[in-house]
């Protein structure tokens, strides 16, 4: 049985795969449903919804549709003005708002313009986990670039998103990749350090110190500026099956069920 958090979490995972973003935005039920989720009472649902919208906004042709969706910009402004929400939610709401509200720029498919603040490696997210890091020293675009470069080298990193206002980075990684590997890669910059952000039994956020020393980091040996789907280094049969499954999920069964849930069962 579906609930709000499980639905938006599944949509977020689908949106993390670049090939699914156009399908999600064009679906008649998903985008309006995500706008409704922006008024949800649960902070976990709000954060997952904003992360989904941030992924979808990575595809430039989606921006106009998202901006013009009824209630989108107003709901984002409301979130930005709510003092009782965590800084993660308000900062991410502002980031999405600014992206959607920015002047539309022509997209030139050159290697330099393909460098993004968010990086994705095509893989099956069914065996992935998300880790939130607080990064000491993440104060400017230069430090952000150092952190991006460090994370890109770690084999097993699927995607990452920065919340600069709170000095945080949400990293999606393979489930078998130790979190300490991320700390080791970031510590190797010699100007940044990372702590993991988790919630205790009382629901309060706490920082866990990660020990980078002695942790072997498996690196990607050759990494281009951008990895098109057809040039992904993971070309095994199991990966091909996973990609096909992801596309089928985004265009068919599960997405239709989620859209139905989004449009018919808002009871809060």
C-alpha positions as CSV (number, residue, x, y, z in Angstrom):
1,X,0.0,0.0,0.0
2,X,1.3,3.4,-1.0
3,X,1.8,6.4,1.3
4,X,3.1,9.9,0.7
5,X,6.7,9.3,1.7
6,X,7.1,6.0,-0.2
7,X,5.6,7.5,-3.3
8,X,7.8,10.6,-3.4
9,X,10.9,8.6,-2.4
10,X,10.3,6.3,-5.4
11,X,9.8,9.3,-7.7
12,X,13.0,10.8,-6.3
13,X,14.9,7.6,-7.1
14,X,13.5,7.5,-10.6
15,X,14.3,11.2,-11.1
16,X,17.9,10.6,-10.1
17,X,18.3,8.7,-13.4
18,X,18.6,11.3,-16.2
19,X,16.7,9.2,-18.8
20,X,13.6,9.3,-16.6
21,X,13.2,13.1,-16.1
22,X,11.4,14.0,-19.2
23,X,8.9,11.3,-18.8
24,X,8.1,12.3,-15.2
25,X,7.6,15.9,-16.0
26,X,5.4,15.2,-19.0
27,X,3.2,12.8,-17.0
28,X,-0.2,14.4,-16.4
29,X,-0.3,13.4,-12.7
30,X,3.2,13.4,-11.3
31,X,4.1,17.1,-11.5
32,X,0.8,18.4,-10.1
33,X,1.1,15.8,-7.4
34,X,4.6,17.0,-6.5
35,X,3.2,20.5,-6.2
36,X,0.6,19.2,-3.7
37,X,3.4,17.5,-1.8
38,X,5.0,20.9,-1.2
39,X,2.2,21.6,1.2
40,X,2.6,18.4,3.1
41,X,2.9,18.5,6.9
42,X,5.8,16.0,7.2
43,X,9.3,17.5,6.8
44,X,10.6,14.2,5.4
45,X,8.0,14.4,2.6
46,X,8.9,18.0,1.9
47,X,12.6,17.3,1.7
48,X,12.1,14.3,-0.6
49,X,9.8,16.3,-2.8
50,X,12.3,19.2,-3.1
51,X,15.1,16.7,-3.9
52,X,12.9,15.2,-6.7
53,X,12.2,18.7,-8.2
54,X,15.9,19.5,-8.0
55,X,16.7,16.4,-10.0
56,X,14.0,17.1,-12.6
57,X,15.3,20.7,-13.0
58,X,18.7,19.3,-14.1
59,X,17.0,18.7,-17.5
60,X,16.8,22.2,-19.1
61,X,13.7,21.6,-21.2
62,X,11.8,20.7,-18.0
63,X,12.3,24.1,-16.4
64,X,9.6,26.0,-18.3
65,X,7.0,23.3,-17.7
66,X,7.9,23.1,-14.0
67,X,7.8,26.9,-13.6
68,X,4.4,27.2,-15.2
69,X,2.9,24.4,-13.3
70,X,0.0,25.8,-11.2
71,X,1.0,26.5,-7.7
72,X,4.7,25.6,-8.1
73,X,6.4,28.9,-7.6
74,X,3.9,30.0,-4.9
75,X,4.4,26.8,-2.9
76,X,8.2,27.2,-3.1
77,X,8.0,30.8,-1.9
78,X,5.8,29.7,1.0
79,X,8.4,27.1,2.0
80,X,11.2,29.6,1.9
81,X,9.3,31.9,4.3
82,X,8.5,29.2,6.9
83,X,10.8,29.8,9.9
84,X,9.9,26.5,11.6
85,X,11.4,24.4,8.8
86,X,15.0,23.1,8.8
87,X,17.6,25.0,6.9
88,X,17.9,22.0,4.5
89,X,14.3,22.4,3.4
90,X,14.3,26.2,3.1
91,X,17.7,26.3,1.4
92,X,16.7,23.6,-1.1
93,X,13.4,25.4,-1.8
94,X,15.3,28.6,-2.6
95,X,17.7,26.7,-4.8
96,X,14.9,25.1,-6.8
97,X,13.0,28.5,-7.0
98,X,16.1,30.3,-8.3
99,X,16.7,27.6,-10.9
100,X,13.1,27.8,-12.2
101,X,13.1,31.6,-12.0
102,X,16.4,32.2,-13.8
103,X,16.4,33.6,-17.4
104,X,16.3,30.8,-19.9
105,X,19.7,30.3,-21.5
106,X,20.4,28.4,-24.7
107,X,21.9,25.0,-24.1
108,X,25.1,24.3,-25.9
109,X,26.1,20.7,-25.8
110,X,29.9,21.2,-25.4
111,X,32.1,19.3,-22.9
112,X,32.4,22.4,-20.7
113,X,28.7,23.1,-20.6
114,X,28.0,19.5,-19.7
115,X,29.7,20.0,-16.3
116,X,26.9,20.2,-13.7
117,X,26.7,20.8,-10.0
118,X,25.1,17.4,-9.8
119,X,26.7,14.3,-11.3
120,X,25.1,11.0,-12.2
121,X,26.5,7.7,-13.1
122,X,24.1,5.3,-14.7
123,X,23.4,2.3,-12.4
124,X,20.6,0.5,-10.7
125,X,19.5,2.4,-7.6
126,X,17.8,-0.6,-6.1
127,X,21.1,-1.4,-4.3
128,X,21.9,2.2,-3.4
129,X,21.7,4.3,-0.2
130,X,21.7,8.0,0.5
131,X,24.2,9.7,2.9
132,X,24.1,13.2,4.1
133,X,27.4,14.9,4.9
134,X,28.2,18.1,6.7
135,X,31.4,19.4,5.0
136,X,33.6,21.7,7.0
137,X,35.2,24.3,4.7
138,X,32.5,24.3,2.1
139,X,32.3,28.1,1.9
140,X,32.7,29.0,-1.7
141,X,32.4,27.8,-5.3
142,X,36.1,26.9,-5.3
143,X,35.6,24.5,-2.3
144,X,32.5,23.1,-3.9
145,X,34.5,22.3,-7.0
146,X,37.2,20.6,-5.0
147,X,34.5,18.5,-3.3
148,X,32.9,17.6,-6.6
149,X,36.2,16.5,-8.1
150,X,36.9,14.3,-5.0
151,X,33.5,12.6,-5.1
152,X,33.7,12.0,-8.8
153,X,36.8,9.9,-8.3
154,X,35.1,7.5,-5.9
155,X,33.9,4.3,-7.5
156,X,30.4,3.6,-6.3
157,X,29.2,7.2,-6.1
158,X,25.9,7.5,-8.1
159,X,24.9,11.1,-7.6
160,X,25.3,14.1,-5.3
161,X,23.5,17.3,-4.5
162,X,24.9,20.3,-2.5
163,X,23.0,22.5,0.0
164,X,25.6,25.3,0.2
165,X,23.7,27.3,2.9
166,X,24.0,24.5,5.4
167,X,27.4,23.2,4.1
168,X,25.8,19.8,3.3
169,X,26.0,17.3,0.5
170,X,23.6,14.5,0.0
171,X,25.4,11.6,-1.8
172,X,23.7,8.6,-3.3
173,X,26.1,5.6,-3.3
174,X,26.2,1.9,-3.8
175,X,25.0,0.1,-0.6
176,X,28.4,-1.8,-0.4
177,X,30.5,1.5,-0.4
178,X,31.6,2.4,3.1
179,X,30.7,5.9,4.1
180,X,34.2,6.4,5.4
181,X,35.4,6.2,1.8
182,X,33.6,9.5,1.1
183,X,35.3,11.1,4.1
184,X,38.7,9.8,2.9
185,X,38.2,11.3,-0.6
186,X,37.1,14.6,0.9
187,X,39.9,14.7,3.4
188,X,42.4,14.2,0.6
189,X,41.6,17.7,-0.6
190,X,43.5,18.9,2.5
191,X,41.1,21.8,3.0
192,X,37.7,20.0,3.6
193,X,36.5,17.4,6.1
194,X,33.2,15.6,6.4
195,X,30.9,14.4,9.1
196,X,27.8,12.2,8.6
197,X,24.4,13.7,9.5
198,X,21.9,11.3,11.1
199,X,18.9,11.5,13.3
200,X,18.9,10.1,16.8
201,X,16.0,8.4,18.5
202,X,14.5,11.8,19.4
203,X,14.4,12.8,15.8
204,X,17.2,15.3,16.3
205,X,20.1,15.7,13.9
206,X,23.5,14.7,15.1
207,X,26.9,14.6,13.5
208,X,28.9,11.4,13.4
209,X,32.7,11.8,13.0
210,X,34.0,9.7,10.1
211,X,37.6,8.4,10.4
212,X,39.2,8.6,6.9
213,X,42.5,7.1,7.9
214,X,43.1,3.5,6.8
215,X,40.1,3.4,4.5
216,X,41.0,2.4,0.9
217,X,39.2,4.4,-1.7
218,X,38.5,2.7,-5.0
219,X,38.8,5.3,-7.7
220,X,37.5,5.7,-11.2
221,X,40.6,5.5,-13.3
222,X,39.3,7.5,-16.4
223,X,36.4,9.8,-16.1
224,X,35.2,12.1,-18.9
225,X,33.5,15.5,-18.3
226,X,30.1,13.8,-18.9
227,X,29.0,10.2,-19.2
228,X,26.3,9.7,-21.9
229,X,24.2,6.6,-21.3
230,X,25.6,4.8,-24.3
231,X,29.2,5.4,-23.0
232,X,28.7,4.4,-19.4
233,X,31.5,2.2,-18.2
234,X,29.0,-0.2,-16.7
235,X,28.0,-2.2,-19.8
236,X,27.3,-5.5,-18.2
237,X,24.2,-7.5,-19.0
238,X,22.8,-7.0,-15.5
239,X,23.2,-3.2,-15.9
240,X,21.5,-3.3,-19.2
241,X,18.6,-5.1,-17.6
242,X,18.5,-2.5,-14.8
243,X,18.4,0.4,-17.3
244,X,15.6,-1.2,-19.2
245,X,13.6,-1.8,-16.0
246,X,14.1,1.8,-15.0
247,X,12.7,3.1,-18.3
248,X,9.7,0.7,-18.1
249,X,9.1,1.9,-14.5
250,X,9.2,5.5,-15.6
251,X,6.9,5.1,-18.6
252,X,4.5,2.5,-17.4
253,X,3.1,0.5,-14.4
254,X,4.6,2.0,-11.3
255,X,4.6,5.6,-12.5
256,X,1.0,5.4,-13.5
257,X,0.1,4.0,-10.1
258,X,2.0,6.8,-8.4
259,X,0.3,9.4,-10.5
260,X,-3.1,7.9,-9.6
261,X,-2.1,8.1,-5.9
262,X,-0.9,11.7,-6.3
263,X,-4.1,12.9,-7.9
264,X,-6.7,10.9,-6.0
265,X,-5.7,10.3,-2.4
266,X,-4.5,13.6,-0.9
267,X,-6.2,13.4,2.5
268,X,-4.1,15.6,4.7
